[in-house]
Every structure is written in C-alpha cells, then in structure tokens.
C-alpha cells in the first residue's frame, strides 16, 4: 500500500511538472501578457484567503501563511526579472469558490491559496509546481459515534463549497452507494462551527486544514480527525491564468528555485514544525514522502534543463 501511495503521488507531481515544461514553448504568440501588464503598471495583484490556516490567513491585519511566504518569494523573482525597483503588491480577498473566477477574469495575476489539483480544475486554471501534499479526511466531535467512512453512510456531511472534496464525495457516493447528503458552507470557520455545535456530525477537508481548525479552537481536545482517508495525498499548487504560458514558466522557475533551495527546509519548518501565530501553535506535520520526492525530482529536472532557465 505504501508503494502504491507513493507511486500515485509521483505520477501526480510528474504530470504537473509536465504541464510546466510543455505549455511554455508551444504558445509563444500569447507570451508575456501578464508580465507586460505588471511591468507597465508596476503592480502585481495576488489573491489570498482569510480562513486557510496555516497557508493563508490574516495576522496583524495582513495576509500571512505558508503560501503567502511562497508568493512573496515569487514576487521578488518577478521584480528582479522585470528590473522593477518598487513593485506594488495588491492583495484581493478570495474564497475557495471564487478563486477560479478571479484568475479566469484576470482580476488577479496569481492566487496565493492552496489549490488541490484535479483534472476538472485544471480545465479552468493553470497550477504551479506543487508545494504540499495532503489527503482528504473528516473531523468529528469525540463524543460522536461516527468514526469511519462507512459509518457516515446516510448522514449529512459538511464540505466547503468550491473545494475538491465536493468532487471526491460525489464520486464516493456514486461508487460506494453511501447516500451521503452533502451540505455546503462558504467558509472553513463557519463549517467548523457547525461541528462544534453538533449541528452536523462531520466536516470533510484536507488533513492539514482540519488540524489547523482544531488547533485554533478553544477546545481542541474535543475533536478528532479520522484515520481513514477519502483520497491518497493530493498535490497543492497556486493558480495561474490558463492562457499565459510565459508567465507560468517564470512562476514555475521561481517555484523550482524555492523548492530546491537550502532555505526551503527552514520555510517548511517555520509553518509546520514550529509555533506559529496567533496562538503559538505547532501543527507538527513532518514533510511528506511525496514532497521530498517532488523536491528531488524537481532538482533533477532543473539540472537536466538548465539551458532553458534564465
């Protein structure tokens, strides 16, 4: 099972790397639209979420988190490439449901939100190289007798709208005849509140987001995350416009540099293995086998294609 899981993850990440290396040379006629606009306006527009702890949330009245730090590093590389001394960063609040609309309409240049990959989602936006892998699980109160996916059958379960988990649950309902009633909420905070109050028995999300919700709650000892998973670990990347391969190449080059740098381990340690604001919470989530494999693969890929990197 372990080999099967790792193989699935590697196929996913190699597929994403394939997107980043084939798209950039096939459509030269569409190149540099986003970069030209950034150069002309000296402004880059980024999307953030306020309820995706520890990836993207508000701390000290500004966006903070793992993906925010990654985006800031990418912005520094874009700034250097375009030789812009002062690049204005404009932040737009988004949600999981609205991020695809914002990126498609070019209201944002890049979404600094963890977007978990699926083929259906890739039809709407480009994904950067992934920077995290997480499986789908569910959270319940400890006094709830529902502990397995089978025991959820026939119950109402809560999912955040616009997430990949909606797609997964519809497929699970179809293949396993679980007869789950899928209820949607617009925010992680509101969804978790429904579990806190006992309004609904279970909330489905990624393991890392569920762990963050529990850690931020006033009574974390009252909740537990399922051992059983709805999916193998899925890669998460940042969303980019679907029609700008040159911008994607520049961002993926930057992401590749971030992942393979000596500082990346420190960045990961900062957000997943150390106390973080606002409550000095240590999520204690070691780097996954899939992410380690991605870093090794990306490093090899970059070395083999060094002549293409500016």
PyMOL commands that set and color helices and strands:
alter all, ss='L'
color gray80, all
select helices_A, chain A and resi 2-26+28-30+33-41+66-81+99-104+119-122+150-152+164-176+188-196+207-216+220-222+245-260+264-272+289-304+306-308
alter helices_A, ss='H'
color red, helices_A
select strands_A, chain A and resi 43-48+51-52+56-59+62-64+88-93+110-116+126-127+132-134+136-141+156-160+181-185+203-206+223-225+234-240
alter strands_A, ss='S'
color yellow, strands_A
deselect
rebuild
show_as cartoon
